């Protein structure tokens, strides 16, 4: 299974979050992505397909910027 925390952390690097906020956000998003992955696998998607689809939600260009703005990042 992928290291969701590491994959989320890479995607959050540009958000400029406070380190304490970043820890909380990484945990929350990693759990969400892991749950999504498990759901997709249970629906018959391959692990590779499920990983790509799960992470695609985080790759939405505006999501990371919005998150940084909401939490006071740069």
C-alpha positions as CSV (number, residue, x, y, z in Angstrom):
1,X,0.0,0.0,0.0
2,X,1.3,3.5,-0.8
3,X,2.7,5.8,1.9
4,X,-0.3,8.2,1.9
5,X,1.3,10.6,4.4
6,X,4.4,11.0,2.2
7,X,2.3,11.5,-1.0
8,X,0.1,14.0,0.7
9,X,3.1,15.9,2.3
10,X,4.6,16.3,-1.2
11,X,1.4,17.8,-2.5
12,X,1.1,20.2,0.4
13,X,4.7,21.5,0.1
14,X,3.5,24.5,-1.9
15,X,0.7,25.5,0.5
16,X,3.1,27.2,3.0
17,X,1.3,25.8,6.0
18,X,2.4,26.3,9.6
19,X,4.1,23.0,10.6
20,X,1.6,22.3,13.3
21,X,-1.3,22.8,10.8
22,X,0.5,20.8,8.2
23,X,0.7,17.7,10.5
24,X,-3.0,17.8,11.1
25,X,-3.8,18.4,7.5
26,X,-1.5,15.6,6.3
27,X,-3.1,13.1,8.8
28,X,-6.7,14.1,7.7
29,X,-6.0,14.0,4.0
30,X,-4.0,10.8,4.2
31,X,-6.9,9.1,5.9
32,X,-9.3,10.4,3.3
33,X,-7.1,9.2,0.4
34,X,-6.6,5.8,2.1
35,X,-10.3,5.4,2.6
36,X,-11.0,6.4,-1.0
37,X,-8.3,3.9,-2.2
38,X,-9.9,1.1,-0.2
39,X,-13.3,1.9,-1.5
40,X,-12.1,2.0,-5.1
41,X,-10.3,-1.3,-4.7
42,X,-13.4,-2.9,-3.2
43,X,-15.3,-1.8,-6.3
44,X,-12.9,-3.7,-8.6
45,X,-10.4,-1.1,-9.6
46,X,-6.7,-2.2,-9.6
47,X,-4.4,-0.8,-7.0
48,X,-2.6,1.4,-9.5
49,X,-5.9,2.8,-10.9
50,X,-7.3,3.4,-7.4
51,X,-4.1,5.2,-6.3
52,X,-4.2,7.5,-9.3
53,X,-7.9,8.2,-8.8
54,X,-7.5,8.8,-5.1
55,X,-4.6,11.2,-5.5
56,X,-6.3,13.0,-8.4
57,X,-8.6,14.7,-5.8
58,X,-5.5,16.3,-4.2
59,X,-4.0,17.3,-7.5
60,X,-6.9,19.7,-8.1
61,X,-4.9,22.9,-8.8
62,X,-7.1,25.1,-6.5
63,X,-7.4,22.7,-3.6
64,X,-3.9,23.2,-2.2
65,X,-4.0,27.0,-2.7
66,X,-7.4,27.2,-1.1
67,X,-6.1,25.2,1.9
68,X,-3.1,27.3,2.3
69,X,-5.2,30.5,2.2
70,X,-7.7,29.1,4.6
71,X,-5.1,28.2,7.2
72,X,-3.0,31.4,6.7
73,X,-0.3,29.8,4.6
74,X,1.6,31.8,2.0
